[in-house]
Amino acid sequence: MTTEPSASEPEPRIGTHAPGQRSLRSRATRGTVWTALGYGGGQALRLVSNIVLTRLLFEEAFGVMALVWVFMQGLALFSDIGIGPSIIQNKRGDQPSFLNTAWTIQVGRGFLLGLVAAACAVPFARLYDEPSLATLLPVAGLSAVISGFNSTKLFTMNRHLTVGRISLIEFAGQALGLVVTIVWALFHRSVWALVVGGLATPLFRLVLSHAALPGEMNRFAWSRSDARAMFTFGRWIFVSTAMTFLASQSDRLIFGKIIPLATLGIYQIAVTMASLPSLALEALGSRIIFPLFSRVFNEGGDLLASFRRVRLPVLVLAAWIISGFAAGGDVIVDILYDDRYSQAGWILELLSVGAWFTVIDVTYKSSLLARGQANIVAAANLAKFLGMVVFIPLGFYFLQVPGAVAGLVATDLCRVSVSIAASRRAGVRALDQDLWLTALLAAAAGGGWLAAEAFGGAHVVVRAAVVFAVVTALWAPLAVRYARGLRRTAAPAMSTT
């Protein structure tokens, strides 16, 4: 239940001149910068990895690996009881008893996931008629066991919006995983390069989470009251993350049954690029926006004002990137990949429409979780999953792969509609922002696409420059406005630290 501020007390809003609020604003600003740098660097590594590996491995390798990681993500999300969010949200989140109980649960869960991966390997391989999955899955399952031993210091630092070292650890882990993957692929050009590289990243993160972060080391311990608090809070997190898996990963499972693995590999390349903005906002949401909204809500602040103010510049940045993808997906793919992956271009353009709806939904999800409404997040993801069951096969029946991809885009609209409706009932209204930003995105994407078509006979770099110029020209005024606003907000905050 929302706590209303009394008439005699000022609302603790971000942007006031209270010392505590200036400190919170400063940490939020620095956390946003670190998250952006860490995520941007990580995605740059991911892009380099994709470009290099597509030249070393066959398309089928990416299709097989897509099935492996979807299976592992499914296990992780279907067993997620919200350990991290519990540490961030609970008032006892800094207490050693609470943290060690959480770590004990996390370790046990990791071993359980590894055993389930090994047990399900053969049936999963038979389901997709791909024998290699029987040996790949048990090895990939070791990543869950490794991650189970991660220090809870990763969550406590996130709780206090001090995410600089976390970003560096994740970037370093990705860099090491990239090196291991490429070196392995140079000598053994098989899907095992992707599996081994996928184990190097969590192993490196595990070591640094204990060695490079301040705080006490975890130990095995058990507190019944702390465990009960985590399970009570986490029951809807469990449902929500299970629905998140169904909503975000079922497309690979469905496409894996209706299209060849080589085509699935091409689709995976397009999905990887189209999801960049939404994944960036997911990272920002979990590390900064959700903790920030939780603080505002718990202190009785104006959540609506904070919601509208925080999300708008983030949406503008995401819309600019998505406009470019929607306008010039084929140009981007032509520049980065060889002719085998040319079909990923139109898939990227179409998926970018759904990515915009996902970005909008992420902002609503952060406010819903801050109010403790994980059940609404679960319902929104369930709406998308049910849409996938209907629209993807229906689209494939009428228009083959293009129809299936269009059906997937429609499911993103189903999900965000539930989030918007629930948020409006709770008093968090921002539909006006959503509508005019969507209209501007459509104009920018349409203008960029027409410009690219007009220069269809030009060199691919020229076409890319034309798309960039048209899209940027439409978004630049808003970007400059919010960049100036951010500097005005950050300057006094940083001066207090």
Helices and strands as residue ranges (DSSP letters): H 19-56, H 59-78, H 83-89, H 96-127, H 133-140, H 142-148, H 153-159, H 164-187, H 192-211, H 224-258, H 261-274, H 276-284, I 285-289, H 290-298, H 303-336, G 339-341, H 344-370, H 374-425, H 431-454, H 460-495
